[in-house]
Amino acid sequence: MSIEEQIGMKIRNLRNQNGLTQEELADRTELTKGFISQLERGLTAPSVSTLLDIVECLGTNLSDFFHDEDDLQIVFPKEDYFEKEDEDGNSITWLIATAQSRSLEPILVRLQPGQSMPADKPHEGEEFGYVLDGKIQVHYGDEKYTVKKGDSFIFPANRKHRISSACKKVSSILWISSPPSF
């Protein structure tokens, strides 16, 4: 199937999902019904600006239009994880390798006794954490909070923030950033 036919088929499917006729889509995009018909049959290719107008009228965007749902990975086996360890033995494990294309990013942080992670500058979004083992301190702006095994924390990321160890054993934290920032 040619790219023109693939684009045409997606436009036709979206138009039908939205309950529009070819004429209604043509009116909304200031195109002709004949052009929409040729487009849906893969007989012509739209310009980028025309395609943008069409997909917006159909309630989506170019990124979602070209994203193939069949490529969506749901399960991430341990073999897909990526781990980085610093010279002090602290580690970050990225649990979802493709998290940068998602709206949140889960990581596993292992913090050695007496150590801290580098400070994160203020940014958009939120941070959530759940302490799996050990005890940590959350440094949020000028404030400090102690969080122990089984406790969680959440805060807007609009202040400088970091975590540090607050016990004599390795602490493990499930950390979720939205949007991805690590």
C-alpha positions in Angstrom: 0.0 0.0 0.0 1.4 3.4 -1.0 1.8 6.2 1.5 -1.0 8.1 -0.3 -3.3 5.2 0.2 -2.3 4.9 3.8 -3.0 8.6 4.5 -6.3 8.4 2.5 -7.4 5.3 4.5 -6.6 7.1 7.8 -8.5 10.2 6.8 -11.5 8.2 5.7 -11.5 6.2 9.0 -11.3 9.4 11.1 -14.0 11.1 9.0 -16.3 8.1 9.6 -15.5 8.0 13.3 -16.5 11.7 13.5 -19.7 11.0 11.6 -18.9 13.4 8.8 -19.6 13.1 5.1 -17.0 14.0 2.5 -18.9 17.1 1.8 -19.0 18.2 5.5 -15.2 17.6 5.8 -14.7 19.5 2.6 -16.7 22.5 3.9 -14.9 22.6 7.2 -11.5 22.5 5.5 -12.4 24.8 2.6 -11.5 22.0 0.1 -13.7 20.4 -2.6 -15.6 17.2 -2.1 -13.8 15.8 -5.1 -10.4 16.5 -3.6 -11.4 14.7 -0.3 -12.6 11.8 -2.4 -9.4 11.6 -4.4 -7.4 11.9 -1.1 -9.3 9.1 0.6 -8.7 6.8 -2.4 -5.0 7.6 -2.4 -5.1 9.2 -5.8 -3.5 12.5 -4.6 -1.3 13.6 -1.7 -2.1 16.7 0.4 0.4 19.4 1.2 1.6 19.5 4.8 -0.6 22.5 5.6 -3.7 20.9 4.0 -3.1 17.7 5.9 -2.7 19.7 9.1 -6.1 21.4 8.4 -7.8 18.1 7.8 -6.5 16.3 10.8 -7.3 19.2 13.1 -10.9 19.3 11.7 -11.0 15.6 12.5 -10.1 16.2 16.1 -6.5 15.1 16.2 -2.9 16.3 15.4 -0.2 15.2 13.0 1.7 13.3 15.7 -1.3 11.2 16.7 -2.3 10.8 13.0 1.0 9.2 12.1 1.4 7.3 15.3 0.5 3.7 14.8 -1.4 2.2 17.8 0.0 -1.3 16.9 3.5 0.0 17.7 2.4 0.9 21.3 4.5 -1.1 23.7 2.5 -2.0 26.9 4.9 -4.4 28.7 8.5 -3.6 29.4 10.6 -6.6 30.5 13.5 -6.2 32.8 15.9 -6.7 29.9 14.7 -3.4 28.4 15.6 -1.4 31.6 18.6 1.0 31.4 20.6 1.6 34.5 23.2 4.2 35.3 25.4 4.1 38.4 27.5 6.9 39.7 30.9 6.7 41.4 29.3 6.6 44.9 27.2 3.5 44.0 23.9 5.4 43.6 21.9 4.2 40.7 19.0 5.3 38.5 17.1 2.6 36.5 14.8 3.8 33.7 11.9 1.4 33.9 10.4 2.5 30.6 13.0 2.9 27.8 10.7 5.1 25.7 9.4 7.3 28.5 10.5 10.5 26.8 7.6 10.0 24.3 5.1 9.6 27.2 3.6 12.0 29.7 5.4 10.5 32.7 8.6 8.8 33.4 9.0 6.1 36.1 12.5 5.4 37.4 13.9 3.3 40.3 16.5 5.2 42.4 18.9 3.4 44.7 20.6 5.7 47.1 23.6 4.7 49.2 23.8 5.7 52.9 25.1 9.2 53.4 24.6 10.1 49.7 22.3 12.4 47.8 21.2 12.8 44.2 22.1 16.0 42.3 19.7 18.8 42.8 17.1 19.2 40.0 16.4 22.7 38.9 12.8 24.0 38.9 10.8 22.9 35.9 7.3 22.3 34.7 5.4 19.3 36.0 5.2 17.2 39.1 7.3 14.7 41.0 6.0 11.7 42.8 7.9 9.1 44.9 7.3 6.0 46.9 9.9 4.7 49.3 10.3 1.0 48.7 13.1 0.5 51.3 15.0 2.7 53.7 14.5 6.3 54.6 15.2 9.5 52.6 14.9 13.3 52.9 13.2 15.2 50.3 14.7 18.7 49.9 12.1 20.9 48.3 13.2 24.6 48.1 14.3 25.5 51.6 12.2 22.8 53.2 13.2 19.2 54.2 10.9 16.3 54.6 11.7 12.8 56.0 10.1 9.9 54.1 10.4 6.3 55.2 9.6 2.9 53.7 6.0 2.7 52.7 5.5 6.5 52.6 5.1 8.6 49.4 5.5 12.2 48.4 4.3 14.4 45.6 5.1 18.0 44.8 5.0 20.5 41.9 8.5 20.7 40.4 8.6 24.5 40.4 11.3 24.7 43.1 14.8 23.3 43.3 14.6 19.7 44.7 16.6 16.6 45.4 16.6 13.6 47.7 19.2 12.4 50.1 19.8 9.3 52.3 18.5 9.5 55.9 19.5 6.0 57.1 22.5 3.6 57.3 21.3 1.2 54.5 20.5 1.5 50.8 17.2 3.3 50.1 15.1 2.4 47.1 12.6 4.9 45.7 10.1 4.5 42.8 10.2 8.0 41.3 7.7 9.3 38.7 8.2 12.6 36.9 5.6 14.2 34.8 6.6 15.3 32.2 9.8 13.2 31.8 12.9 15.0 32.9 15.6 12.5 33.7 
